[in-house]
Amino acid sequence: MQIKSSYFKKAFSMSLLTSALFLAGCGSNDSDKKIDENPLLKFKGVWQLPGYGEVLDFKDNSLITYNTNSYGCVKVSEVQFDKLPLYSKYLSLDNNKLIYDNPFTSTATFQKQDTNFDACNVDKLLKSDDPITNFEFLWHTFNDYYAFFELRELNWQAVYEQYRPLVTASTTQEQLGDIFEAMLDDIDDGHISLSNKDTYIANGGDIKGRALQAYKLALSLGDEAQFGALYQAINSINLEVIKSNLVDGNLKQYDNSNAIHWGELPGNIGYLSINRVMGMNKTNADAPLGANDQLAYVEQDLKDTDLIMQTVMTQFKDTQGLVIDLRINNGGLDKVSQKIASYFSQTEYTFATKHVANKAFNGDKLSLKVVASPIEAYIKPIYVLTGQSSGSGGEVLTQALKSLAHVTTIGQATEGSVSDSLEFVMPNGWALSLSNEIYTDLQGAILEGQGVKPDVEMPVYAMLDLQMGSDTPIDYVLQQFGITPANVMSFDKVEQQIKASFDTLKLPGMSLAVIKNNEIVWETGFGFADIETERPITEHTPFNVGSVSKTMLATAIAQQVELGNVSLELPINEMNLPFEINNPHSDEPIKLKHLVSHTSGLLDTQNYNCSYYIHETGESLYASFGVEACDIQATLDTATFYQEYFTQGEKYYTDDVFATDDDALPGSYYEYSNVGAGLAGFAIEKLLDIDLSQTMKSQLFEPMGMLNTAWDHTQLSEQNPKAVQYSLDESNDLIAMPEFSYPTFFDGDLNTSAHDLARLLITIGNKGMIDNKRILKAQTVEMMLTPPVDTFTTDVDKQGLFWRINGAFIGHTGGDPGTNAVIQYNQITGAGFVVLMNGEDSEMGKDEMDEQLQPILNMIYRSGLMN
């Protein structure tokens, strides 16, 4: 699935702003107006910028600009000299070269051309809505000037052969736009765009970073139209989380500017957020349209940058360290980026090179430099937070800062659209931009595509971070300084908050454990395991944990893979099952890797719930709830159930048990599947001829010290039985659930304690080790936490072997009648928690408890960050 973005644009083109001149020149062809002694007259003649297709023709009193390629030439504009009063100070002559000291980005050198520059003679100019002419002009513009065909593995000639036959003299402008959109759709380059002045026709760049979070959330809600609103909402939540990390909860800004914000983190650590590198003292980054006005805009921007940075750095003078947050930076001007970076260096330094490189021209490398700070440079430890929502000019700033010895970059690689935007005007007036330059770091690595890679890699845009009121990269930085974050409570205060919330939550009981640095640092229980007998809950009380069971199933399967007993690539119909399962909508085999990643195309239906049965009677639990679709008598045998579930005409079969159409192909479509998870455990048993639950007991539970854990609740200690499960009804009355199970029990019927699950998290977090014993190899743990199938997921960042990966967090949740369980472990901060509850209100009640619980879960997790 490819989703497009246009967030990152360099602010202006490389040369004399052909797009701005185009706008400024409309209706300005006053050729009779004489301008005496204008300083621009000394540049009279025709000049071309090699590798850019930009031609300047200085006449007696006007400047004409052209865009040219191997197909033809388009006149962009004609602007009178009196409308360009600022330009002469940026231009100079060096023999037959015109030097443009570009205030936006880097110096450009134009070559003198014959006065009768043939390509742009009046009789050869292209100005037409003719679809064939415009197709050829766009294709040749890319063919001549685009720098990254090889990097992006794009066969441009093949694109021509595919799309050129679709364009005829009768093709409408709308149809032509659709063809161009299809042509450019597969190029993941944030500097590619095509617009007709009013709207974008095509945008380059896949959606990444924070925007991808919003898009996934919109998809999970079934409404892509909510993307924009959700993106803004997520940014607002993120802002509140950042404020909660600050000592006084306030972010400062200069006047009304929203480009830079700053504040103070605990421990006298400064925090500086830079959201863009243009419009630095404005409420938005909108630049004026006129060419001369744009020059004035940039000149003022550079002055404003100095003014704001000197104000900020004065306030940070006495801090012991600094966090610079570039995770969301929409780009702008290279020169602004270089000016910001200068405040952190005592000397001038080179941080990268750039050069034009395309079919038309291969230029010399130009060193990109940062000058020494105009005031006392900040040379204390700096941590720069980076990510894929930082693009273009933001990437230049990231690279400039990364080159400093006292700077550590952490997070993810930047967006990877670093080149300046080369702006072209099409024969029909549409505006086109593309990348024609190569930026490299000092080791020669190309920054385009891969972005600026961090020194310390970690996720930076996790939705679970926002949900937990956390910011993992900031927590990590504070850990490096040995500082406790601002929004952390002591265990005693968290305990008081939990006790105070019990009346509101109507919970029967809760057990929890908190992990820090591979140790349990706090564990306790609240309420009752059995209300009738008032048996208290402790950290060792077993609970049914619902789908959290899948993490233990995953660990067992990973262990069998490590032992060489099974392969994730094995088709399930080759695992000695007493039946075959074939999706009638796909010829491809379903493999074990598809079951463990929820990509098998085997779906949960309402009849899956009907299979829940009461231990004492064998009757359907949901039938006892009054669900009329469920037969009273449930099927208890696992093999029989699967046959009845997947066989047409049988007891549990419905037409929607298999994914259909494009989603039917195993590995192509992600949908959480309990029935598929249970089948994975059952298939392992049949393949290896083992009782997997007993194998787990001897090979996992006992070695890990999980002494109150069993799949069969009757195998738990009589002195420490499992907690009774309760469901709240609409009146908030607690209804005790009968003991129940289901034939797919490996997907959710594990009974275990908070203490025991904490030991599982420690084992996984410690790469397979606990109590100096190796349970799994480190590479096995890595395999288990790596997606076995590359499939787009909506409700998680990544799907490992049943383990759900959200940013730096690994874990799972579990819910069933009377069951509510959460386990999470942060692989970066080393903090994690287990919370088990024997009550919920989602089955029969108001479904309010989870929202009320979230602040408590946040407090529990963050208590593990106490230093």
Residue pairs with C-beta under 8 A, 6 or more apart in sequence:
1 792
2 185
2 186
2 188
2 206
3 206
3 207
3 212
3 215
4 185
4 202
4 203
4 204
4 205
4 206
4 207
5 190
5 203
5 205
5 206
5 207
5 208
5 211
6 190
6 193
6 200
6 203
6 204
6 205
7 190
7 205
7 211
7 330
7 331
7 389
7 391
7 415
8 190
8 191
8 205
8 330
8 331
8 391
8 392
8 394
8 415
8 417
9 190
9 191
9 193
9 331
9 392
9 421
9 433
10 104
10 105
10 191
10 331
10 332
10 333
10 334
10 392
10 393
10 419
10 420
10 421
11 104
11 278
11 285
11 287
11 331
11 332
11 333
11 393
12 19
12 20
12 104
12 105
12 287
12 294
12 298
12 333
12 421
13 19
13 54
13 420
13 421
13 422
13 423
13 433
14 49
14 52
14 54
14 102
14 105
14 106
14 108
14 420
14 422
14 437
15 49
15 52
15 54
15 56
15 100
15 102
15 108
15 110
16 54
16 56
16 63
16 65
16 87
16 100
16 291
17 104
17 291
17 294
17 423
18 54
18 65
18 67
18 76
18 77
18 423
18 424
18 425
19 76
19 423
19 425
19 431
20 289
20 290
20 291
20 294
21 63
21 65
21 76
21 77
21 79
21 291
22 65
22 76
22 77
22 425
23 77
23 289
23 290
23 291
24 77
24 79
24 83
24 289
24 290
24 291
24 292
25 65
25 76
25 77
25 78
25 79
26 77
28 77
28 78
28 79
28 80
28 83
29 62
29 78
30 80
31 61
31 62
31 78
33 61
33 80
33 82
34 60
34 61
35 41
35 60
35 61
35 80
35 81
35 82
38 61
38 81
38 82
38 88
39 88
40 58
40 63
40 81
40 84
40 87
40 88
40 91
41 58
41 60
41 81
42 93
43 56
43 58
43 91
43 93
43 98
44 58
44 59
44 60
45 57
45 58
45 112
45 113
45 115
46 55
46 56
46 57
46 58
46 112
46 113
46 114
46 115
46 117
47 55
47 56
47 57
47 58
47 98
47 110
47 111
47 112
47 113
48 54
48 55
48 56
48 68
48 110
48 111
48 113
48 117
49 55
49 56
49 108
49 109
49 110
49 111
50 111
50 356
50 360
50 361
50 363
51 145
51 356
51 357
51 358
51 360
51 361
51 362
51 363
51 436
52 108
52 145
52 356
52 422
52 436
53 67
53 68
53 69
53 141
53 144
53 145
53 360
53 422
53 424
54 65
54 66
54 67
54 68
55 65
55 66
55 67
55 68
55 73
55 113
55 117
55 119
55 120
56 63
56 64
56 65
56 66
56 98
56 110
57 63
57 64
57 65
57 66
57 117
57 120
61 80
61 81
62 78
62 79
62 80
62 81
63 78
63 79
63 81
63 84
64 75
64 77
64 78
65 75
65 76
65 77
65 78
65 79
66 73
66 74
66 75
66 76
66 120
67 73
67 74
67 76
67 141
67 424
67 425
68 74
68 119
68 120
69 137
69 140
69 141
69 143
69 144
69 145
69 360
70 140
70 143
70 144
70 360
71 126
71 136
71 137
71 139
71 140
71 141
72 119
72 124
72 125
72 126
72 133
72 136
72 137
72 140
72 427
73 119
73 120
73 124
73 125
73 126
74 125
74 126
74 127
74 137
74 424
74 425
74 426
74 427
75 120
75 125
75 127
76 425
79 291
83 290
83 291
83 292
84 291
84 292
85 292
86 292
86 295
86 296
86 299
87 291
87 292
87 295
90 100
90 101
90 102
90 103
90 295
91 98
91 99
91 100
91 101
92 98
92 99
92 101
93 99
96 111
96 112
97 109
97 110
97 111
97 112
98 109
98 110
98 111
98 112
99 107
99 108
99 109
99 110
100 107
100 108
100 109
100 110
101 107
102 108
103 295
103 298
103 299
103 302
103 335
104 298
104 333
104 334
104 335
105 333
105 334
105 335
105 420
106 334
106 354
106 366
106 368
106 420
107 366
118 124
126 133
126 137
126 427
127 427
128 134
128 427
128 428
129 173
129 427
129 428
130 169
130 427
130 428
131 167
131 168
131 169
131 171
131 172
131 173
131 175
131 176
132 167
132 168
132 169
132 171
133 427
134 176
134 426
134 427
134 428
134 430
135 163
135 164
135 167
135 176
135 179
135 180
137 426
137 427
138 180
138 183
138 194
138 426
138 432
139 156
139 159
139 160
139 164
141 424
141 432
141 434
142 156
142 434
143 156
143 359
144 358
144 359
144 360
145 358
145 359
145 360
145 422
145 434
145 436
146 156
146 358
146 434
146 435
146 436
147 356
147 357
147 358
147 419
147 435
147 436
147 437
147 438
147 448
148 154
148 189
148 435
148 438
148 448
148 449
149 155
149 156
151 446
151 448
151 449
152 187
152 188
152 189
152 449
154 186
154 187
159 183
163 179
163 182
163 183
166 179
167 176
167 179
171 179
173 196
173 428
177 194
177 196
177 201
177 202
180 194
180 201
180 202
181 194
181 201
181 202
183 202
184 192
184 194
184 202
184 204
185 202
187 204
188 204
188 205
188 206
188 416
188 449
189 204
189 205
189 417
189 434
189 435
189 448
190 204
190 205
190 391
190 392
190 415
190 416
190 417
191 204
191 205
191 392
191 417
191 419
191 420
191 421
191 433
191 434
191 435
192 202
192 203
192 204
192 205
192 433
192 434
192 435
193 200
193 202
193 203
193 204
193 421
193 431
193 432
193 433
194 200
194 201
194 202
194 430
194 431
194 432
194 433
195 201
195 430
195 431
196 429
196 430
196 431
197 429
197 430
197 431
201 430
204 417
205 391
205 415
205 417
207 215
208 388
208 389
208 415
209 327
209 328
209 387
209 388
209 389
209 390
209 412
209 415
209 460
209 461
210 231
210 234
210 235
210 238
210 327
210 328
210 387
210 389
210 461
211 231
211 389
212 388
212 461
213 234
213 461
213 463
214 227
214 228
214 230
214 231
214 233
214 234
215 224
215 227
216 793
216 794
216 795
217 226
217 230
217 234
217 463
217 794
218 224
218 225
218 226
218 227
218 230
219 794
220 794
220 795
234 463
234 466
235 328
237 466
238 466
239 251
241 465
241 466
241 469
241 470
241 471
242 251
242 271
242 273
242 325
242 471
242 474
243 249
243 250
243 251
243 263
244 469
244 486
244 487
245 265
245 271
245 471
245 474
245 485
245 486
245 487
246 263
246 264
246 265
246 271
246 486
247 263
247 264
247 265
247 266
247 486
248 263
248 264
250 263
251 261
251 262
251 263
251 273
252 261
252 262
252 263
253 260
253 261
253 262
254 260
254 281
254 307
254 308
254 311
254 312
255 281
256 282
256 283
257 279
257 280
257 281
257 282
257 283
257 304
257 308
258 275
258 283
258 284
259 274
259 275
259 276
259 277
259 278
259 279
259 280
259 281
259 282
259 285
259 308
260 272
260 273
260 274
260 275
260 280
260 308
260 312
261 272
261 273
261 275
262 270
262 271
262 272
262 273
262 312
262 315
262 316
263 270
263 271
264 270
264 271
264 319
265 271
265 323
265 474
265 477
265 478
265 483
265 486
266 478
266 483
266 484
266 485
266 486
267 320
267 478
267 481
267 482
267 483
268 318
268 319
268 320
269 319
269 320
269 321
269 322
269 323
269 477
269 478
269 481
269 483
270 315
270 316
270 319
270 321
270 322
270 323
271 322
271 323
271 325
271 474
272 312
272 316
272 322
272 323
272 324
272 325
273 324
273 325
274 324
274 325
274 326
274 329
274 340
274 394
274 397
275 328
275 329
275 330
276 285
276 329
276 330
276 331
276 332
276 393
276 394
277 329
277 331
277 332
277 333
277 334
277 336
277 337
277 340
277 393
277 394
277 396
277 397
278 285
278 287
278 301
278 331
278 332
278 333
278 336
278 393
279 285
279 286
279 287
279 301
279 332
280 301
280 304
280 305
280 308
280 336
281 300
281 301
281 304
281 307
281 308
285 330
285 332
287 294
287 297
288 294
288 296
288 297
298 333
298 335
301 333
301 336
302 335
302 336
302 339
305 336
305 339
305 340
306 339
306 374
309 339
309 340
309 343
310 343
310 374
310 375
313 343
313 375
313 378
316 322
316 378
317 376
317 378
319 380
320 380
320 381
320 481
321 380
321 381
321 382
321 383
321 477
321 481
322 378
322 380
322 381
322 382
322 383
323 382
323 383
323 384
323 385
323 474
323 477
324 382
324 383
324 384
324 385
324 401
325 385
326 384
326 385
326 386
326 387
326 390
326 394
326 397
326 398
326 414
327 385
327 386
327 387
327 389
327 390
327 411
327 460
327 461
327 473
328 387
328 389
328 390
329 389
329 390
329 391
329 393
329 394
329 397
330 391
330 392
330 394
331 391
331 392
331 393
331 394
331 395
332 392
332 393
332 394
333 393
334 368
334 393
334 396
334 420
336 393
337 393
337 394
337 396
337 397
337 400
338 368
338 369
338 370
338 371
338 396
338 400
340 397
341 351
341 370
341 397
341 400
341 401
341 404
342 370
342 371
342 372
342 373
342 374
343 373
343 374
343 375
343 377
343 378
344 373
344 377
344 378
344 379
344 382
344 401
344 404
344 406
344 407
345 370
345 372
345 373
345 377
345 379
345 404
346 372
346 373
346 377
346 379
347 372
348 369
348 370
348 371
348 372
349 369
349 370
349 403
349 404
350 367
350 368
350 369
350 403
350 442
351 368
351 369
351 370
351 399
351 400
351 402
351 403
351 441
351 442
352 368
352 396
352 399
352 400
352 403
352 439
352 440
352 441
352 442
352 447
353 365
353 366
353 367
353 368
353 439
353 440
353 442
354 365
354 366
354 368
354 419
354 437
354 438
354 439
354 440
355 362
355 363
355 364
355 365
355 366
355 437
355 438
356 362
356 363
356 436
356 437
356 438
357 363
357 436
357 437
357 438
358 436
365 440
368 396
368 400
368 439
370 400
379 406
380 406
381 406
381 408
382 401
382 404
382 406
382 407
382 408
383 407
383 408
383 409
383 410
383 473
383 477
383 480
384 398
384 401
384 402
384 407
384 408
384 409
384 410
385 409
385 410
385 411
385 460
385 473
385 474
386 398
386 409
386 410
386 411
386 412
386 413
386 414
386 452
386 454
386 460
387 411
387 412
387 414
387 460
387 461
388 412
388 413
388 414
388 415
388 416
388 451
388 461
389 415
389 461
390 398
390 414
390 415
391 414
391 415
391 416
391 417
392 415
392 417
392 418
394 414
394 415
395 414
395 415
395 416
395 417
395 418
395 447
395 451
395 452
396 418
396 439
398 409
398 414
398 452
399 439
399 441
399 447
399 452
401 407
401 409
402 409
402 452
402 455
403 441
403 442
408 455
408 456
409 452
409 454
409 455
409 456
410 454
410 455
410 456
410 457
410 458
410 473
410 476
410 477
411 454
411 456
411 457
411 458
411 459
411 460
411 473
412 454
412 457
412 458
412 459
412 460
412 461
413 450
413 451
413 452
413 453
413 454
414 451
414 452
415 451
416 447
416 448
416 449
416 450
416 451
417 435
417 448
418 439
418 447
418 448
418 451
419 435
419 436
419 437
419 438
419 439
419 448
420 435
420 436
420 437
421 433
421 434
421 435
422 433
422 434
422 435
422 436
422 437
423 431
423 432
423 433
424 431
424 432
424 433
424 434
425 431
425 432
426 432
435 448
438 446
438 448
439 446
439 447
439 448
440 446
440 447
441 447
441 452
456 476
458 472
458 473
458 476
458 808
458 828
459 472
459 797
459 807
459 808
459 828
460 472
460 473
460 807
461 807
462 472
462 797
462 806
462 807
462 808
462 809
463 797
463 806
463 807
464 806
464 807
464 809
464 824
465 471
465 472
465 807
465 808
465 809
467 854
467 858
468 809
468 824
468 857
468 858
468 861
468 862
469 487
469 855
469 858
469 862
470 826
470 858
470 861
470 862
472 807
472 808
472 826
472 828
472 829
473 828
474 485
475 485
475 828
475 829
475 865
476 828
476 829
478 484
478 485
479 829
479 865
479 867
482 867
483 867
484 865
484 866
484 867
485 862
485 865
487 862
488 862
488 863
488 865
488 866
489 497
489 859
489 862
489 863
490 863
490 866
491 514
491 521
491 522
491 863
491 866
494 859
494 860
494 863
495 524
497 856
497 859
498 510
498 526
498 856
499 526
501 852
501 856
502 526
502 527
504 852
505 849
505 852
505 853
506 728
506 732
506 734
506 839
506 841
506 849
507 526
507 527
507 837
507 838
507 839
507 849
508 527
508 528
508 529
508 531
508 723
508 724
508 726
508 734
508 837
508 838
508 839
509 525
509 526
509 527
509 528
509 529
509 536
509 537
509 541
509 723
509 837
509 838
509 839
510 525
510 526
510 527
510 537
510 835
510 836
510 837
511 523
511 524
511 525
511 526
511 537
511 538
511 539
511 541
511 543
511 753
511 754
511 834
511 835
511 836
511 837
512 522
512 523
512 524
512 525
512 539
512 754
512 833
512 834
512 835
512 836
512 860
513 520
513 522
513 523
513 539
513 754
513 755
513 757
513 758
513 833
513 834
514 520
514 521
514 522
514 523
514 758
514 831
514 832
514 833
514 860
514 861
514 863
514 864
515 521
515 758
515 761
515 762
515 765
515 825
515 830
515 831
515 832
515 833
515 834
515 864
516 830
516 831
516 832
516 864
516 865
516 866
517 830
518 762
518 765
518 766
518 770
518 830
519 762
520 755
520 758
520 759
520 762
521 864
522 863
522 864
523 539
523 754
523 755
523 758
524 538
524 539
525 536
525 537
525 538
525 539
525 541
525 754
526 537
527 536
527 537
528 534
528 535
528 536
528 537
529 535
529 536
529 537
529 541
529 721
529 722
529 723
529 724
529 838
530 723
530 724
531 724
531 726
531 734
531 736
532 724
532 736
537 723
537 838
539 753
539 754
539 755
540 708
540 720
540 753
540 754
540 755
540 756
541 708
541 720
541 722
541 723
541 753
541 754
541 836
542 708
542 709
542 710
542 713
542 716
542 720
542 721
542 722
542 723
542 751
542 752
542 753
543 722
543 723
543 751
543 752
543 753
543 754
543 819
543 821
543 836
543 837
543 838
544 713
544 722
544 723
544 725
544 749
544 750
544 751
544 816
544 818
544 819
545 748
545 750
545 751
545 752
545 757
545 814
545 819
545 821
545 836
546 748
546 813
546 814
546 815
546 816
546 819
546 820
546 821
547 674
547 747
547 748
547 812
547 813
547 814
547 815
548 750
548 757
548 812
548 813
548 814
548 821
548 822
548 823
549 746
549 747
549 748
549 749
549 750
549 814
550 677
550 747
550 748
550 802
550 803
550 812
551 760
551 802
551 803
551 811
551 812
551 823
552 696
552 700
552 750
552 752
552 760
553 677
553 680
553 681
553 746
553 747
553 802
554 596
554 784
554 800
554 801
554 802
554 803
555 700
555 760
555 764
555 776
555 784
556 681
556 684
556 692
556 695
556 696
556 699
556 700
557 566
557 592
557 596
557 680
557 681
557 684
557 801
558 776
558 780
558 781
558 783
558 784
558 801
559 699
559 700
559 775
559 776
559 780
560 566
560 684
560 688
561 567
561 568
561 780
561 783
562 776
562 777
562 780
565 687
565 688
566 592
566 684
566 687
566 688
567 592
568 591
568 592
568 593
568 596
568 788
568 801
569 591
569 592
569 593
570 591
570 592
570 687
571 589
571 590
571 591
571 592
572 581
572 589
572 590
572 591
572 592
572 595
572 679
572 683
573 580
573 581
573 582
573 589
573 590
575 592
575 683
575 684
575 686
575 687
576 686
576 687
576 689
577 639
577 642
577 682
577 683
577 686
578 639
578 643
578 686
579 639
579 642
579 643
579 646
579 647
581 590
581 602
581 642
581 646
581 679
582 590
583 590
583 601
583 602
583 658
583 659
583 664
583 666
584 658
585 601
585 658
585 659
585 660
585 661
585 664
586 601
586 664
586 665
586 666
588 665
588 666
589 666
590 600
590 601
590 602
590 666
591 666
591 667
592 680
592 683
593 667
593 788
593 789
594 600
594 601
594 666
594 667
594 676
594 789
595 602
595 673
595 676
595 677
595 679
595 680
595 683
596 677
596 680
596 788
596 801
596 802
597 667
597 670
597 787
597 788
597 789
597 791
597 799
597 800
597 801
598 670
598 671
598 672
598 673
598 676
598 677
598 799
599 666
599 667
599 668
599 669
599 670
599 671
599 789
599 791
599 799
600 666
600 673
600 676
601 658
601 659
601 663
601 664
601 665
601 666
601 669
601 671
602 646
602 657
602 658
602 659
602 673
602 675
602 676
602 679
603 656
603 657
603 658
603 659
603 671
603 673
603 675
604 672
604 673
604 674
604 675
605 652
605 654
605 656
605 657
606 629
606 654
607 629
607 630
607 645
607 652
607 653
607 654
608 645
608 652
608 674
608 675
608 744
609 622
609 627
609 630
610 620
610 622
610 623
610 627
610 629
610 630
610 631
610 634
610 652
611 620
611 634
611 635
611 641
611 645
611 652
611 742
611 743
611 744
612 620
612 621
612 622
612 634
612 740
612 741
612 742
612 817
613 619
613 620
613 621
613 634
613 635
613 636
613 740
613 741
613 742
613 743
614 620
614 621
614 624
614 738
614 739
614 740
615 738
615 739
615 740
615 741
616 738
616 739
618 633
618 634
618 636
619 632
619 633
619 634
620 627
620 630
620 631
620 632
620 633
620 634
621 634
621 737
621 738
621 740
621 817
622 630
623 630
623 631
623 632
623 634
624 738
625 843
625 844
631 651
635 641
635 644
635 651
635 652
635 743
636 743
637 743
638 678
638 682
638 743
638 744
638 745
639 682
640 743
641 652
641 743
641 744
642 679
642 682
642 743
643 650
644 650
644 651
644 652
644 653
645 652
645 653
645 657
645 675
646 653
646 657
646 658
647 653
657 675
658 664
659 669
659 671
662 668
662 669
663 669
663 671
667 789
667 791
668 791
669 791
670 791
670 792
670 793
670 794
670 799
672 795
674 744
674 747
674 748
675 744
675 747
677 744
677 746
677 747
677 802
678 742
678 743
678 744
678 745
678 746
678 747
679 744
680 746
681 692
681 746
681 747
682 744
682 746
684 690
684 692
685 691
685 692
692 746
693 710
693 711
693 712
696 711
697 710
700 706
700 775
701 707
701 709
701 710
701 756
703 773
703 775
704 756
704 759
704 760
704 763
704 770
704 775
705 756
705 759
705 770
705 771
706 752
706 756
706 757
706 759
706 760
707 756
708 716
708 717
708 720
708 752
708 753
708 755
708 756
709 750
709 751
709 752
709 753
709 756
710 716
710 750
710 751
710 752
711 745
711 746
711 749
711 750
711 751
713 721
713 722
713 739
713 751
716 722
716 751
722 751
723 836
723 838
724 736
724 737
724 818
724 838
725 736
725 737
725 816
725 817
725 818
725 819
725 838
725 839
726 734
726 735
726 736
726 737
726 818
726 838
726 839
727 734
727 735
727 737
727 817
727 818
727 839
727 840
727 841
727 843
727 844
727 845
728 734
728 735
728 839
728 840
728 841
728 844
728 845
728 846
728 849
729 735
729 844
729 845
730 844
730 845
730 846
732 841
732 845
732 846
734 839
735 844
736 818
737 817
737 818
740 817
741 749
742 748
742 749
748 814
748 816
753 836
754 834
754 835
754 836
757 823
757 834
757 836
758 832
758 834
759 770
760 823
761 811
761 823
761 825
761 832
761 834
762 770
763 769
763 770
763 775
763 776
764 781
764 784
764 785
764 803
764 810
764 825
765 825
765 827
765 830
765 832
767 778
767 781
767 782
768 774
768 775
768 776
768 777
768 778
768 780
768 781
769 775
776 784
783 801
784 800
784 801
784 803
785 800
785 801
785 803
785 805
785 810
786 798
786 800
787 798
787 799
787 800
788 800
788 801
789 799
791 799
793 799
796 804
796 805
796 806
797 805
797 806
797 807
798 805
799 805
800 810
802 812
803 810
803 811
803 812
804 810
804 811
804 812
808 826
808 827
808 828
808 829
809 824
809 825
809 826
809 827
810 824
810 825
810 827
811 822
811 823
811 824
811 825
811 832
812 823
813 821
813 822
813 823
814 820
814 821
814 822
815 821
815 840
815 842
817 840
817 843
818 838
818 839
818 840
818 843
819 837
819 838
819 840
820 836
820 837
820 838
820 839
820 840
820 849
820 850
820 853
821 834
821 835
821 836
821 837
822 833
822 834
822 835
822 857
823 832
823 833
823 834
823 835
824 832
824 833
824 861
825 831
825 832
826 832
826 861
829 864
829 865
831 861
831 862
831 864
831 865
832 861
832 864
833 857
833 860
833 861
833 864
835 857
835 860
839 849
840 849
841 847
841 848
841 849
842 849
842 850
